[in-house]
Each structure stands twice: as C-alpha cells, then as structure tokens.
Amino acid sequence: MLRYIQKLFKVLTPQQGIFLYYAVAMFIAFMLLKNPYIYEKDIHISNIDTLFVAVSALSVTGLTPVNIVDTYNQYGYVVIMIIMNLGAVGVMSIGTIVWLIFGKKISYKERKLIMVDHNQTQISGVVNMIIEIIQVILIIELVGAIIFTVYFYNDTYDIRHSLLQGIFASISATTNGGLDITGQSLIPYQDDYFIQFVTMILITMGAIGYPVLLEAKQFLSNNDPLERFSLNSKISVITYFALLLIGTIGIFLLEMFHSQKLMSWHGRLVNSLFQSVTTRSGGLTTIDTSLLNEATQLFMSGLMFIGASPSSAGGGIRTTTFALMILFIIQFSRGRQAIKVFNREIDPQDIQRAFAVLVLAGTIVFTSLLFCILFENGRHDLIDLIFEVASAFGTCGLSTGITGELTDGTKIIIMMMMFIGRVGFISFIITLGGKQSTDKVRYPKERILIG
C-alpha cells in the first residue's frame, strides 16, 4: 500500500500532490474527531457533522454545525487546537519539521510541494522559511495565550479554566480558525475593548501573510534602515489595511442606525473595526451577524470573498489578486498596458493569474450558491446562503446561524468550498488542469472586438 502511494505521488504534479495531502489530512482529522473520548457525556453527532468540523478546523474556517463547548470535552478542545495549527501552517510545513527531526533529507520534489503549499514563486530557501514561519506563529500564539490567560484569571480566579480559554482563544485568533469555546464567539466581550484589540492583532498576524511577518522580523532584527521590503509585502500590507479601513467605514455607516444604534460612538467604531478585521478570515465576532441588515451582510460577503493575503492562514481570492485587478483597471483607463507600482513593473503572468483566479472563483462561488439554493429549497433566505458560501470560500467562519440547519447536500458544498479555500485557488485550478506544458507552436495574432 505504501509503495503504491509513493508511486502515485511520483506521477502527480506538485499541485495535485498538495491536493491529495490535504485530503489525507482531512481524513485523519475526521478519524481523530470520531474518538468517543473527546465528547461530552451522552453526546453523539453524525458522520457528516464530524467531517464538517474536521474540514472546518483543518481549513481554519470556523463554520460548525454543532456548538463546540457543548459537544466536546477538554480532550476534544486539544484535538481541535492541534488540527487548527496544522491547517494554519500547512500540511507540508508539519511534514517538513517531522522529516528534519528524523534526519531525513528534503528532496527537490518535497521542496516543490512546500513551495506550492505556501504559494511561493521560487524553490530556494523554502525549508528555512518553513522553520521561521512555525517559530513566529508559535511565539505569537504563546504571547497571546499568556495575555488572555492572565486577563481571564483576573475575572474568574480559576487557573485551569483561564488557561484553557486563553490558549484556545489565542490559537483560534492567530490561526484565523474562528472556533470558540465560549458558545457565543466574542459577543460576551462586545464592550471589552482590550479583548477585542488583542484578538484583532492576533487575527491580523495570521491573515496579513507569512512573508510579510518574516520580512518584518528580518527588518527589526537587522535594524537596517536600508532593508528593502518586497513588492509583494508592500502591496499586501497596503491592500490589507485599505480594505480594513473601507470595511470599518462601511459597516459603521450601514449599522449605526440598526444593530449599533444603542451603542456609544466609540462602541460603534470599535465593533465596526472588529467586524472588518474578522472578515479578512478571522471568523470570530462581537455582534450576532443574524441581526445585521442585509446590506451589511452583502457588504461583508464581498470582503470575505476577497479574503486574506497570500501565504497566510486565510482564504479567498487574496488581497494581492484584488489589488492587481484595481491597478489594472486604473492603468487600463489611462491607456497604459504595463502596471507600474513602487518603481517596479508587474509581471504580465501575474496579471493573467489574477484574472483567472477572479473569474474562476466567481464562477465556483456562483455555482455553489445555485446548488445550495436548490438543496435548501426555500428553507433559508438568499442573503443567508450568500453569506455562508462567501464565508466558506474565504475560510472566514462567520455565519448568520444557519450552519447547523443546512441539509446534507448543502453541507457537502460548504465543505468543498472550505477545502478549496485552504488548498489555495491557484493550486486547485492547476490540479484540475493537470500537468503544465509550454506552447511549441505559435500562430499569427489577430485582434477581436471587446466591450
């Protein structure tokens, strides 16, 4: 059996290999969550709901058909935290660390898989990158866990409860997992700005992109004012915070006379900022999203569709894809063919990839929504289904509360969306296309009418 699997991986493309690795990881996560000893007493859930939680945790989404705190015991929390960490840093990252521990040499094929898993453009230095990513993530989670644990202990004086809550909250926020063991996400902390700001910082660390974190770490450690940040990092950071600002203003204006009408101005501002941050891929919320008006839900669905930065714990079409589309439209409207930014010219291949991602992502989300509407047959409002599908595709995890009420057919669609969101859309597209090849024959060019 093992020999057959090894032969299979040899004939697969790196993208197909990643696809299969994640499929195997999700099966393992499913089997771990089938363990009866991780459930509360007299709790039994169906196989499809168990698989749903496994897919949601590994894809660090946060959608769940069951209430985590009422379903799992402390052993279950630990299993879910392990799965979320595995999903956040990537299957190949964990595999690489295991190989290094046992002294196994990382082959070219395996380095190629790592490169694809983290959406990198070059193979050199990927192993060191993996080690640094894991170190940074663990440090962020540790600091977050300490802050949360101390804060919760000052409220409850129960060290065991505070430690469990603190560690889970830190891992869920940093990995953008979106799951919680409060039973109400962060709604009980709607007026607690400290908890909200710490959570927002952790979500941002997980969603802004690992390359950005590593370059920032390098800059701070070298203390070199001439240290140059890559174009990818510049575009990722600027787009991330631009979307954050747009989201905050949009939610503030749309909800100031609705769900936030009884809040103070600063309460409205902080909660709007939190909802904007969490739409990048966080999944945690301080407001019952079912109480938001439909315009806000649609607006947030658009933000979730864009998602987080590339090579991060988040999904969606990614911030850089969105940025390239905006830059292309601006340059095209000015009659320019090349996209120039920060004294650099964007490679035309990246523009083509961005267009392919946008068009195919839109097609897949639209098709998935059609099937969800068909399966639900009027049981839920259209806006609720749009919100659910966008949340799954962006591996965000926000929901209007309908996840547990969905039919099995819709749950399968949502799981597929979460899986695609975690594997990465570029990898998914190339997986469907098979092995890549270069054109050996060129033909004369001819123009066609557009628009």
C-alpha positions in Angstrom: 0.0 0.0 0.0 2.8 2.4 1.0 4.7 1.6 -2.2 1.6 2.3 -4.3 1.1 5.7 -2.6 4.8 6.6 -3.2 4.4 5.7 -6.9 1.2 7.8 -7.1 2.9 10.9 -5.7 5.7 10.5 -8.2 3.4 10.8 -11.2 1.3 13.7 -9.7 2.1 17.4 -10.2 3.1 19.3 -7.1 -0.4 20.9 -7.0 -2.1 17.5 -7.3 0.2 16.2 -4.6 -0.8 19.1 -2.2 -4.5 18.4 -3.0 -4.0 14.7 -2.1 -2.0 15.5 1.1 -4.8 17.8 2.4 -7.4 15.2 1.5 -5.5 12.6 3.6 -5.0 15.2 6.4 -8.7 15.8 6.5 -9.4 12.1 6.7 -7.0 11.8 9.6 -8.7 14.8 11.3 -12.1 13.2 10.8 -10.8 9.9 12.4 -9.4 11.9 15.4 -12.7 13.6 15.9 -14.5 10.2 15.8 -12.9 9.3 19.0 -15.7 8.9 21.6 -13.5 10.0 24.4 -13.3 13.6 23.2 -17.1 14.2 23.5 -19.2 15.4 26.5 -21.2 12.7 28.1 -24.2 11.3 26.0 -23.2 13.5 23.0 -23.3 11.8 19.6 -23.1 13.6 16.3 -23.5 12.3 12.7 -20.6 11.4 10.5 -21.2 14.3 8.2 -21.2 16.8 11.0 -18.0 15.3 12.3 -16.4 15.6 8.9 -17.7 19.2 8.7 -15.9 20.1 11.9 -12.8 18.3 10.7 -12.8 20.2 7.4 -13.6 23.5 9.1 -10.8 23.1 11.7 -8.2 22.0 9.1 -9.1 24.7 6.7 -9.1 27.1 9.7 -12.6 28.4 8.7 -14.7 28.2 11.9 -18.1 27.2 10.4 -19.6 24.5 12.5 -23.0 22.7 12.7 -22.5 22.0 16.4 -21.7 24.1 19.4 -18.1 23.3 20.3 -18.4 24.0 24.0 -21.5 21.8 24.4 -20.2 18.9 22.2 -16.5 18.4 23.1 -14.7 18.0 26.4 -11.2 19.3 27.1 -9.5 16.5 25.2 -11.7 17.5 22.2 -10.5 21.1 22.6 -6.9 19.9 22.4 -7.5 17.8 19.3 -9.3 20.8 17.6 -6.4 23.1 18.5 -3.9 20.7 17.0 -5.9 20.5 13.8 -6.2 24.3 13.6 -2.5 24.7 13.9 -1.9 22.0 11.3 -4.2 23.9 8.9 -2.7 27.3 9.6 1.0 26.5 9.0 0.2 23.9 6.3 0.4 20.1 6.0 3.8 20.3 4.2 5.2 22.6 6.9 4.4 20.0 9.6 5.7 17.2 7.4 8.9 19.1 6.8 9.5 19.5 10.5 8.9 15.8 11.1 11.4 14.9 8.3 14.0 17.2 9.8 13.6 15.8 13.3 14.2 12.3 11.9 17.2 13.5 9.9 15.5 12.9 6.5 16.9 14.9 3.6 14.3 17.2 2.0 14.2 16.2 -1.7 13.6 18.5 -4.7 10.1 17.0 -5.1 9.3 17.8 -1.4 10.7 21.3 -1.7 8.5 21.8 -4.7 5.4 20.7 -2.6 6.4 23.2 0.1 6.7 25.9 -2.5 3.2 25.2 -3.8 1.7 24.9 -0.4 2.9 28.3 0.6 2.2 29.9 -2.9 5.9 30.8 -3.4 7.5 31.6 -6.7 10.9 30.1 -6.1 12.1 26.9 -4.5 15.3 28.2 -2.8 15.1 28.8 0.9 11.7 27.2 1.4 12.8 24.9 4.2 14.3 27.7 6.2 11.2 29.7 5.5 9.0 26.9 7.0 11.1 26.8 10.2 10.9 30.6 10.6 7.1 30.5 10.0 6.5 27.9 12.6 8.7 29.8 15.1 6.9 33.1 14.5 3.4 31.5 14.8 4.3 29.7 18.0 5.7 32.9 19.5 2.6 34.9 18.6 0.3 32.1 20.0 2.3 31.9 23.2 2.2 35.7 23.8 -1.5 35.8 23.0 -2.2 32.8 25.3 -0.3 34.4 28.2 -2.2 37.7 27.8 -5.6 36.0 27.6 -4.9 33.6 30.4 -3.8 36.4 32.8 -6.8 38.5 31.8 -9.3 35.7 32.2 -7.8 34.7 35.5 -8.3 38.2 36.9 -12.0 37.7 36.2 -12.5 34.1 37.3 -9.6 33.2 39.6 -9.8 29.7 38.0 -6.4 28.9 36.6 -7.4 25.7 34.8 -10.4 27.4 33.1 -8.4 30.6 32.3 -5.5 28.6 30.8 -7.8 26.5 28.6 -9.8 29.6 27.5 -6.6 31.6 26.9 -4.8 29.0 24.9 -7.8 28.2 22.7 -8.6 31.9 22.1 -5.1 32.7 21.1 -4.7 29.7 18.7 -8.2 30.3 17.2 -7.4 34.0 16.6 -3.8 33.6 15.3 -4.7 30.7 13.0 -7.9 32.5 11.9 -9.7 29.3 13.0 -12.8 31.2 14.1 -13.9 28.5 16.5 -14.6 29.3 20.1 -15.4 27.6 23.5 -17.5 30.4 24.9 -20.5 29.2 23.0 -21.2 32.8 21.8 -17.9 33.7 20.0 -16.8 37.0 21.4 -20.3 38.5 21.8 -19.9 38.4 25.7 -16.9 40.8 25.2 -18.7 43.3 23.0 -17.9 46.1 25.4 -14.4 44.8 26.3 -12.1 46.7 24.1 -8.9 45.1 25.5 -10.0 41.6 24.4 -11.2 42.9 21.1 -7.9 44.7 20.3 -5.7 41.8 21.3 -7.9 39.4 19.2 -7.7 41.8 16.2 -3.9 42.0 16.4 -3.7 38.1 16.5 -6.1 37.8 13.6 -4.1 40.3 11.6 -0.8 38.5 12.3 -2.4 35.3 10.9 -4.0 36.9 7.9 -1.5 39.5 6.6 0.8 36.9 5.1 3.8 34.9 6.5 6.2 36.5 4.0 5.2 39.9 5.5 5.8 38.7 9.0 9.2 37.2 8.1 10.3 40.4 6.3 9.2 42.5 9.3 11.1 40.2 11.6 14.2 40.5 9.5 13.9 44.2 9.4 13.5 44.5 13.2 16.4 42.1 13.9 18.8 43.8 11.4 17.7 47.3 12.5 18.8 48.4 9.0 17.0 51.4 7.5 18.1 50.3 4.1 16.4 46.9 4.5 14.1 46.6 1.4 10.7 45.1 1.7 9.5 43.1 -1.3 6.8 44.4 -3.7 4.6 41.6 -2.6 4.8 42.7 1.1 4.1 46.3 0.2 1.1 45.5 -1.9 -0.2 43.0 0.7 0.1 45.4 3.6 -1.4 48.4 1.8 -4.3 46.5 0.4 -4.9 44.7 3.7 -5.2 48.0 5.7 -7.1 49.8 2.9 -9.7 47.0 2.9 -9.7 47.2 6.7 -10.5 51.0 6.6 -13.1 50.6 3.9 -14.7 47.7 5.8 -14.8 49.7 9.1 -16.3 52.8 7.5 -18.9 50.7 5.5 -20.0 48.6 8.5 -20.1 51.7 10.7 -22.4 53.6 8.3 -24.6 50.7 7.5 -25.2 49.7 11.1 -25.2 53.0 13.0 -29.0 53.1 13.0 -29.5 49.4 13.1 -27.7 46.8 15.3 -25.4 49.5 16.7 -28.0 52.2 17.3 -27.9 51.8 21.1 -24.0 51.8 21.3 -21.8 54.8 22.1 -19.9 56.3 19.2 -16.7 54.6 20.3 -18.5 51.3 20.8 -19.8 51.5 17.2 -16.3 52.4 15.9 -14.5 49.5 17.8 -17.1 46.9 16.9 -17.2 48.0 13.2 -13.4 47.8 13.2 -13.6 44.3 14.7 -16.1 43.1 12.1 -13.9 44.5 9.3 -10.8 42.7 10.7 -12.6 39.4 11.1 -13.9 39.4 7.5 -10.3 39.0 6.4 -10.6 35.5 7.7 -10.9 35.6 11.4 -14.4 34.2 11.9 -14.8 35.5 15.5 -17.5 38.1 16.1 -18.6 40.6 18.7 -22.1 41.0 17.1 -24.8 38.5 16.3 -24.4 38.6 12.5 -28.0 37.5 12.0 -29.1 40.9 13.5 -27.2 42.8 10.8 -29.2 44.3 8.0 -29.0 42.6 4.5 -26.9 45.4 3.0 -24.2 44.9 5.7 -24.3 41.1 5.3 -23.8 41.5 1.5 -21.0 44.0 2.0 -19.3 41.7 4.5 -19.7 38.8 2.0 -17.8 40.8 -0.6 -15.0 41.4 2.0 -14.9 37.7 2.8 -14.7 36.8 -0.9 -11.5 38.9 -1.1 -10.2 37.2 2.0 -6.6 37.4 3.4 -3.2 37.9 2.0 -1.4 35.1 0.1 0.6 32.5 2.1 -1.4 33.1 5.2 -3.9 31.3 7.4 -6.8 32.8 5.4 -8.5 32.1 2.1 -10.5 34.0 -0.6 -9.1 35.3 -3.8 -6.5 37.1 -1.7 -5.7 40.8 -1.2 -3.0 40.8 -3.9 -5.4 39.5 -6.5 -7.8 42.2 -5.7 -5.1 44.9 -5.7 -3.8 43.8 -9.2 -7.3 44.0 -10.6 -7.7 47.6 -9.2 -4.3 48.6 -10.5 -5.0 47.0 -13.9 -8.3 48.9 -14.2 -6.6 52.2 -13.3 -3.8 51.7 -15.7 -6.1 50.5 -18.5 -8.3 53.5 -18.1 -5.3 55.7 -18.7 -4.4 53.8 -21.9 -1.3 52.1 -20.4 -0.5 48.4 -20.9 2.1 47.9 -18.2 1.2 48.1 -14.5 3.9 50.0 -12.6 4.0 50.5 -8.8 6.7 51.4 -6.4 9.2 51.7 -9.2 8.5 48.1 -10.3 6.6 46.6 -13.2 4.2 43.8 -12.5 4.9 40.6 -14.5 2.1 40.1 -17.1 1.9 36.5 -16.0 0.7 37.6 -12.5 -2.0 39.8 -14.1 -3.2 36.7 -16.1 -3.2 34.6 -12.9 -5.1 37.3 -11.1 -7.8 37.4 -13.8 -8.0 33.6 -13.9 -8.5 33.5 -10.1 -11.1 36.2 -10.1 -13.2 34.7 -12.9 -13.0 31.1 -11.8 -13.5 32.0 -8.2 -16.6 33.9 -9.1 -17.8 31.1 -11.2 -17.3 28.5 -8.5 -18.9 30.6 -5.8 -21.9 31.3 -8.1 -22.3 27.7 -9.0 -22.0 26.6 -5.4 -24.6 29.1 -4.4 -27.0 27.8 -7.0 -26.7 24.2 -5.7 -27.2 25.5 -2.1 -30.4 27.3 -3.1 -31.5 24.1 -4.8 -30.7 21.8 -1.8 -32.3 24.2 0.7 -35.4 24.7 -1.4 -36.6 27.9 0.3 -35.7 26.9 3.9 -33.3 29.9 4.2 -33.1 33.4 2.8 -30.9 34.0 -0.2 -28.7 36.5 1.7 -28.0 33.9 4.5 -26.8 31.4 1.9 -24.7 34.1 0.1 -23.1 34.9 3.5 -22.5 31.2 4.2 -20.9 30.4 0.9 -18.7 33.5 0.9 -17.6 32.7 4.4 -16.7 29.2 3.4 -14.8 30.3 0.3 -12.9 32.9 2.3 -12.3 30.4 5.1 -13.7 33.1 7.4 -16.2 31.2 9.5 -18.8 34.0 10.1 -22.4 32.7 9.9 -25.9 34.0 10.4 -26.6 30.9 12.4 -27.9 28.6 9.8 -24.9 26.2 9.5 -26.4 23.5 11.8 -29.8 23.7 9.9 -28.4 23.1 6.5 -29.2 20.0 4.5 -26.5 17.3 4.0 -26.2 18.3 0.3 -25.5 22.0 1.3 -23.0 20.9 4.0 -21.1 19.0 1.3 -21.0 22.1 -0.9 -19.8 24.2 2.0 -17.1 21.6 2.9 -15.9 21.7 -0.7 -15.7 25.5 -0.6 -13.7 25.3 2.6 -11.4 22.7 1.2 -10.7 24.8 -2.0 -10.1 27.8 0.2 -7.5 26.1 2.2 -5.7 24.3 -0.6 -5.4 27.6 -2.5 -7.2 28.6 -5.6 -4.1 28.6 -7.9 -3.3 25.0 -6.8 -6.9 24.0 -7.3 -7.0 25.4 -10.8 -3.8 23.7 -11.8 -4.9 20.5 -10.2 -7.9 20.4 -12.5 -5.8 21.3 -15.5 -3.2 18.6 -14.9 0.4 18.8 -16.0 1.5 22.2 -17.4 3.2 22.4 -20.8 4.7 25.1 -22.9 3.5 26.1 -26.4 5.7 24.6 -29.1 3.8 26.2 -31.9 2.9 29.9 -32.3 0.3 31.3 -34.6 -0.3 34.8 -36.1 -2.1 37.2 -33.8 -5.4 38.7 -34.7 -7.5 41.3 -32.8 -11.1 40.8 -31.8 -13.7 43.3 -30.6 -14.1 43.8 -26.9 -16.8 45.6 -25.0 
